[in-house]
Amino acid sequence: MAEKIKPLTKKQLETLKNKLLEEKESLVFGVQSGVTDLTLSAPEGSDEVEQSISDYNNSHLLRFRNREVFYAKKIDKSLKKFELNEYGLCTDCGSWIKYERLLARPTAEQCIACKEDAERDESNSFVGRQSKSLGRVVDLAGMMA
């Protein structure tokens, strides 16, 4: 029998909301900066090696920037749930998510049982895996053809 989890207290909700706001504030690229703010050009008169290094660094900068944008959106979604009094509810089963889980991952949308089920299903499914960072379906079957 599943354990009954109590709703979050006001103090716990306040702690978690502050944690989300702090995490949003600490994003390296900042949530207001746009992709155009990044300098993605190679040094003038660079040779092929310098150009390759610059391209490599630029691709990593864009990748990290994209991850932060994705995470900022998750934070905003979680903060919106505070306004709707839905923060801390599992999107799958509707039960409360444990405070300890939310403290570790304040953007969590599933209780641990539902998340474990989803990960188990994902690992057992070869076709139709979904990219966690980009939210797109990855066609692994097509890659093998």
N, C-alpha and C positions, 0 to 999 in steps of 0.2 A: 504494500500500500504506500502511495506517495505521501511524503511528509507535507503537512499543511504549512504554507509560508504566509506569514502575516504581512499586511500592507506596511509600506515604509512610514516611519514617523516623520513629523515635520522637521525635526533636527537632521535626520538622515537625508531627507529630500533637499534641505538647504545645503548640506555638506556636498551632496552629489552635484547640485546645480553649480555651486562655487567651483568644484573640480572641473566641470565642463567649461565654464567660463575661463578658468585659468589655462586649460589646455588649448582653447581657441586662441587666447592671448599669446601663448608661447609658440605658436606655429612660426617656423623660421621665415617663411616667405610672406607671412602676414595675409590675412584674408582679404584686405582691400587691394593689394597689389595685383596687377594683371600680368599676363604672360609677356606683354610688351615691355614690362619693366626689366625683364631679364636681358642681359647683354649676351647675345648668342652669335658673336662674330669672331672670326679668327684674326690673329694679329696681322697687321699690314706686312707684306713681303715674307710671309711664312712659307716654309718648305713643306713637303708632303708629311713629314713626321710631326711637325708642329700643327699642321692642319688636322691630322688624325687625332692627336692629343686633344686639340680644341673640340673636335666633333664628339669625341668620347666624353669629355667633361660636359659639353652642352647637352648631350643625350641624358646624362645622369641628372643634371640640373632640372631638365624638363620632367624627367621621371619622378624626382622628389617633389617637384612643384605639383604635378598631377596627383600624387598621393596625398599631399597636404590639402589640395582643393577637395578631393574626395572625402577626406577625414573632416574637413571643415563643414561639409554638407551633412555628414553624419551627426556632427555636434549640433548643428542648427536644427536638424530633425529631432534630436533628443530634447533640445531646449523648447521646441514647439510642443512636444508632448507634455512638458510641465504646464504650459498654458491650457492644454486640453484635459489636464488631470489624468493623463494616460501614461505618464512616465513610470517605468518599473513593471509594466504589464507585458507579459510574453505575447508576441504577435501571433504565435501559433495556437497555444492552448488557453490563453487568457488568464493564466495564473500569475501570481506575483513572482518576480525575479528576486533572488536572494540579495540582500544588501551587500554582502561580501563580493559577490560577482560584479555588481554594479560599481562597487568601489574600485575593483581591479580593471573593469572595462565599462566605463560609464555610458558608452554608446550601445551597449548590448541591447538587442531587441528580443532575444529568446532566452527562456530559462535554460538552465544547464541540460536538462533532460531533452528538450526539443533541439537544442544546438547539437548535442551528441548524436541524436537521431539524424539530423540533417547532414552532419559530417559523415556519418556511417553510410547514408544513402549516396552521398556524393562520391565517396571513395569506392563504393561498389558499382557505380555507374561509369562506364567508359565513354559512352557517347553523351553529348550534351552537358559536359562539365561547364561550369560558369566561372569566368574570371572574377576573382574577388575584388581586385582593385579597379577594374574597368567596367564591371557589370555587364559584360557581354558573354554570350554563349560561345564557347570554344569548340570548334568542330574537329575533334581529334581523329575521327574516322576519315574525314576528307584529307587530312594530312598524310595518311598512310597510303593513299591511293597513288 
